[in-house]
Amino acid sequence: MVKHYILYSSKLSLKPGTAHEIHDVLCANAAANLGYSTVLAYPNERNDSENLLSLLSPFHPQPPDDKFRDFYDTQDKLNVALLPKPWPIGRKGGKWTNFSTLLCKYYFPIHIRPHTQIVHTRDWNFVKAAIKNKTPTIYERHYYQDKPFEPEIVQSPFFQIAITQSEIIRESLIQYGMPPEKVVWLHNGFEQSFLVRQPQEAQAWREELLSDGRKHLVVYSGALHRFKGIDVLIDAAKELPDIQFAITGGTESQVQEYQQIAKEKNVNNVKLLGWILPRNRLVSLLQAADILAHPHCSGKAADFTNPVKFFQYMASGTPIVVTEILPLMQFKPSPMVAGWCQPDNPIEFAQSIQYVLKTYPRKIDGYLESIEFARQFSWENRIEKILSYVDDSMRPQRIG
């Protein structure tokens, strides 16, 4: 019987603005690309899970549908398992109608555990269920810890490693009881598709987006939260009316909000594109740009963020204008082609755009030094690094 690398996500909505859901999918996709029999398991929220008989055999790995592939840009090796939530599970209050109880007390020990090599998840309840069932486990925690860890869980030999995204979060986990030797921080990554050059598709984007005689295109891709610096970017665009700005990502309401903000500020050179589907079209959009914008505001979030877009930007080979925030400062002396500026300052951000445009003109094939430097940050390399912390006896085996 083939046993699986199980990555469990407590929610996959296939909706814009869900960075952590994307993280879970891309981690699982990378493990599958490396040759591990990988199953991404998550609750099925659809109405076809109402049948109580589904409880008798809830774990059925299968290839994801086309909608899933288009949304996340996954490859063919990944399988998914949609775990049923029949009524009243998740609809009624109480411990025994809570999906987490069903998952940890029934689904995992009886139906999932026999098919599992190792568990990888951000869900702490699922971690505890795996450890109690003597299953090797990888835990991811991306935010500050706010309560003590159970010693019997984190000190178990089956609790292999906790992964964070910054040193400050790593210290937070240690403060609340995580053994220091069991927690490391790693950068996020990029999908292999971002290394594939798409010159014709990129040119099509430029023809679509450049208007009113503008010759230069600045692109932002990512979440549309205020702390990400979207307001700073719009204010910088106002200083550069001869340059076209395109912003992609965010929910429909966020897109409408920023369209209104740009209108009120009389900024006419910003286009909000929303969520791009299929997702692989983002590759050519990043390659179409003269500059990729990475604004960010100062504050607590700037100290531990590890944005996926930064590594996608790098892999595209397009010059970047980057805000100097703590987690990214180690990249400032790297060979990556970029200009750097202080946070919260649209004037300085605009000046950095002008400097990078003048210093690093657009190349159809991208800047090789950025592309080569980026290769170490693929999702596949991240999974390999994570598994290097797993004991040899507990490491999953590749199929074939």
Secondary structure, DSSP 8 states (H G I E B T S, - for coil): ---EEEEE-S-----SS-HHHHHHHHHHHHHHHTTB-EEEEEE--SGGG--GGGGGS----B---HHHHHHHT--TT-EEEEE---TTTTTS-SGGG-HHHHIIIIIIIIIIGGGEEEEEES-HHHHHHHHHTT--EEEE--S---S---HHHHTSTTEEEEEESSHHHHHHHHHTT--GGGEEE----B-GGGGS--HHHHHHHHHHH--TT--EEEEEES---GGGTHHHHHHHHHH-TTEEEEEE-S-HHHHHHHHHHHHHTT--SEEEEES-SSTTHHHHHHHH-SEEEE----SGGGGT---HHHHHHHHHT--EEEE--GGGGGGTTSS--EEEE-TT-HHHHHHHHHHHHHHS---TT--HHHHHHHGGGBHHHHHHHHHHTS-GGGS--B--
